[in-house]
Amino acid sequence: MEKRPPQDQKRDGSGKKAPVTARFPGSSSSAPPRLEEGVVQRVTEKSLSIPSTPDHRDRASLTLLSGPDAGQIFALEAETVIGRDGEATVRIDDPSISRLHARIVHRHKNVYWLEDLGSTNGTFVGLDRIKDRELASGERIQLGPKVTFRFAITDEAEEILQRQLFESSTRDHLTRVYNRRYLMTRLAAEVAHARRHGSSLALILFDIDLFKATNDEHGHLVGDAVLRAIGGHVSALIRVEDVFARYGGEEFVVLIRATGPLDAVRLAERVRASIAALTIRAEGAVVSVTISAGVGSLSEVGPAGGGQELIALADARLFRAKSEGRNRVCSSD
């Protein structure tokens, strides 16, 4: 049987196919195109376009581009001092940064002035070492050889988005405590800080006893609720400067700065006891759980020991706490 050309393809006098011109609804030159059976034709709805409110870019901030907290945003105040000192508005714990390294002063609307405070390793904008100068949005500020910020003047929506991106990159999506990647980066930085300043550093590694049994009996939604409850509960027990992270599965880590072995054990016991007394209600179930914990201190891993050795020490003690009956803290081999 002779094949017929499709109805939408016409031929000119030479027998060649003529180009097909698309016609759209509302066109005066052609009827609406045929639709295959079962295909729904969609027509763009008409609506009144209302311009959005003007863009008010009046929120100045610094975004840290290097180091363990890369991505963190600092809102600028009338005067913002950057340095290692505890009195600095933006505190950066890096040995190449001076105690009071530089400051940014808000002079008037959208005018911010950067001033070096006599730093040892200098303040740079782009490739230029500066003493003081006005900042333009988008410029990079480098303090010493390692620390880099991006200065920006944005609106509220942009600032919120940047903060959310930083949070999503450093937080565990279920418990909202720090994730393992952030923990390992901070652990390396805290070990270096403790070695440099001769200060104490301790770590608690704990996991939930018989967590698989909880999941098997009540389901994973209840298990997730348990993890969230513990994340929120422990976060409220520790200091702002401590780092609390989900290490994996039902395992968590508390990294405790400037704390010796005895105080670390006391904190671990307080966490253990408070979780044992916790009642968690979810999906119609009422659940109580316990934890086992291992505690290690940097002073116990020797002068060459680092973060991995500290975790290994706490993990070995966690295993001992499990083997000795669970719901306990172990701080010795």
N, C-alpha and C positions, 0 to 999 in steps of 0.2 A: 504494500500500500504506500502511496506517495505521502511523505511527511509534509505537513503544512507548517509554514512559519508561525510563530506565536502571534496572537492578535495585536500585541502592542508593538510589533516590528513591521514597518511598511517598507516597501521597496520603491526606489526611484525608477526612472525610465530605463536605466542601464541594467537593472536587475540587482543592483547593490542595495544592502540594507541602509535605510535612512536613519540618521541618529534619532534616538528617542529623547524627547524633552519631558522632564518631570513637571507635572502640574499639581498644585497644592490646593486644598480647600480654600475657597474665597477667590480663586483666580477667575478673571472674567473671560479668559481665552480658552478654557477647557472645562469639561465636566469632571467631577471628582473621579479619581482612578478606581477601577474595580478592585475589590478585596477578595482574596481567596476565602473559600467557605471556612467559617470558624475563626477568622481573624478579626479582632476588634479594632476599629479605627479610633485612634486617640487624637483629639484636637486640643491644642493649647488653650487653656482657659484665659479669658481676658480679665485683667485686674488693673486697678489703679496703682501706678508706681509712685511710692512716696520716698523721697530722698531720706537717707539715714541722717542722724544728727551729726554735726561737724566733728571731725577728729580732734579731740583735745589731748595732745601729747604733752603732758605736764608731769609725768612720773619718771624721775631719774633713778637709775639703778646701775649697779655693777654686777656683771656676771663673771664668776670665776671660771677661767678656761683651762686651768691646769691644777694638778694635785689631786688628793683623794676626794675632795668635795667639788670637783669640776662640775659645772652646771648650776651650782648654788647661786642664788640671787640675793643681793644686799640692797635694800632701799636706802637712798641717800638722805641724810638729814641736813639741817642747816649747816652743820660742820661735821664731816665724817673723817675720822683719823684711822689710818690703816697701819698695822704693825704687829709685832710679836707680843707686845705688852698686854697684860690683862686689862689695862685701862683703854685700849684701842677700841674704837667703835666696830671696826672690821678686824678681827684677830686672825692672823695667818701664822700658823706654827711652822715656820721654815727658818733654818739657821741663816739663810742668806738675806733674810728680811731684818731690818733694824727694828728695835723695840718700838719706836715711833718713826715710821718710815716716810709717810706722805699724808697729806690731807686734801680733802675736796671741800670747797666752800661754796655754798649757794648764795650768789650775790644778789640776783633778782631773777625774774621769771625766765626759766630755761637758760640761764647763764650760770655755768659752774666752772670754778677755777681750781686747777690742780697745782699743789705746791709741794716740792720736796722738802723734807724736814731735816736736811743735813745727813741723809742716809749714807751708809758706807758703800753700798753697791749701786746706788743711783736709781732714779726714776726716769722712765722713758715713755714717750708717746710716739708710736711708730718706731722709726730708727733714731729719733732725736732724744738725747739726754736733756732733761729740762730742769730748770729751777722753779719756774712757775709759768703757767699759761692757761688760756681758756680752752675748755674741752668742747669738741663737736660730737654730736651723737654718732655712734658707730665706731669711734676711735678705740684703739687698743692701748692699754696702759700696762707697761711691764715694770715690775719692781724687782730689782736684782736680776740674776740670771735665769730664774725659774718661774716666777709667779706672774701670771698674765690675767688681766681683766678686760672685759669689753664694757665701755661706758655707753649707755643708751638713754635716750629720752623717749618714752613710749606712752601709750594710753593704758588704762586699767586692764582692758581685755588682753592686751599683749603680755602684760606683766603676769597676770593670772595664768595664762597659757604656759609661759616659760616656767613658772613655779610648778605647774602640774607635770610638765615634761621631766623636770628634775625629780619630783616625787616618784613618778612612775619608773624611773631608771634606778632608783635606790631602794624602793620599798617592795616588800613582798605583797603581791596583789590580794592575798586572802587575809593575812593578819595585820597588814599595814605597819609591821615593824620592819627594820632594815633587812635587805636581802643578803644572801651569802656573798655575792660579788662585792657589795659595798663593805661588808664586814672585813673581808680579806684585805681590801685596800686600806681601810682604817687601821687594821691590826698591824700591818707593816709600818704605817706612819707612827702609831703609838709606841711600838717597840723601839723605833729609831729615836723618838722623843725621850723615852725612858732611859735608853742607853746614853744619850747625849747629856741629859740633865741629872743622871744618877737617881732617878725617881722610881717609885714602885709601880708595878703593873700586874694585875691579876685577871684571871679569866674563869668563868663558870660555864661549864657545858652540862646541860640537863636535857633529859627527854621524858616523855609521858609514859608512865608504866602501863603495860598491857593495852596500848592504844589500838592495836589491831582487834582485840576482843571488843573494845567499845564500838569500833566501826562495824564489826560482824553482828553485834547484838542490836545496835540502834540505827545503823546505816551511815552512809558517808556525810549526809547533811548534818547529822548530829556531831560527827567527828569534826567537820569543818567548824561548827559552832564552838566546840571545845578549844580548837586551835585559836580561834578569834578571841575567845574569852581569856585565855591565858596570855595572849599577846597584849591585850588591853590591861589586864590585871598587873602583869609584871612591869609594864611601862610606867605605871603609876607608883611603883615601889622604888624605882631607881632614880639616880640623879640625872639632871639634864646633860651633864658631860659624859655620862656612861653611854655605851653603845649596846643596844639590845637588838639581836638579829635572829631570824630563822635560819638555822644552819642547814636544814634539810628534813623533809618529812615531819616527824614530831620532835625533832631536836632543835634546841635553841641555845644561844650563846649570850652571856652578859660579859662585856669587856669593861673592866673597871680601872680607871686611871687613878694614879697616886694613892693606891690602896695596897696594904701589905697582906700577907697570908691570913692572919687572924681575922681582920675585918672582912676579908673576902668570904671566909667560912661563915661568919655571922650573917652576912647578907644572903648567902646561899641557904642557910637554915631558915631565915625569915621568908624567903621566897617559897621554899619547900612547905613550910607550915601553913602559909597563907593559901597556897593552892590546894592543899589537903582539906582546908576548911571551906573551900569554894563550892557553891552549888550552881550548876549550869542547867538551865531549862531551855530546851529547843525541840521543835517538832513533836511536842507532846511528851517528851522524855525528860526525866530529871537525872542528871549525871554528876557524879563526883569522881575525881581522878587524883592520882598522886604522881610525883616525879621522883626521879633519882638524879643525883648531880655529882659531878667531879670538879674539883677546884685545883687550879694550878697557878703558880706565880712565876714571873720572869726570873726572879732570883734563883729559882730551882733548876733552870735549864742551862746554866753555865754561861760564861761570857760570850760564847759563840752561838748560843741558842737564839732562835727568832720566833716568829709567829707560828710556824708549822710545828716546832718542837713544843711550844706552849699548848697548842691544841692537842697534840699527841699525848702530853702528860695528863691533861684534864680528861681526855677520852679514856685512857687506861684506868683512871680513878672512877669514872662513870661506870665502866664495865665491872669494876669491883663492887660498887654500890649495888648494881643489879644482882650480881652473884651472891651478895650477902643478904638479900631479901627485899630489895627495892624500898622506895619511900625513905631514902636516907641520903646524906651527903658524905662523900669520901674525899679527904684532903691529904691522904698519905698513901704510900705504896704498900 
